[in-house]
Amino acid sequence: MNRRPSPASSDPLSVGRLMSRLLARTGYDREQSASAVADAWREAAPPAFRDTSRAGTIRRGVLDVFVSHSAHVQEFGFHKQAILARLRELVPAAGISDIRCRLLADVDRTT
């Protein structure tokens, strides 16, 4: 039986594909993505939230946002849809479908 080598094993990889694989293996792509989401959060968040909150990770399309006071968790509910729409405009590749606001007492402190 004549078997032809599979195209994946015989064709050279493009530089773009090779770089994509390298970035994925080193985790640099996730770091860049997290940085982009954090920057987008600072732009999309209302002024009252910018200094007292921070974007966390995205899991299954849900962005965790950490705030420093329980009152901000309640107020966040009023702004959620507008923030979500703005984040989708700023970082469409992140695939954010929802936002979950969580309380974190040390959010405004740097370590």
Beta strands, then each sheet from edge to edge (+ up, - down):
strand 1: 53-59
strand 2: 62-67
strand 3: 98-103
sheet 1: 1+ 2- 3-
end
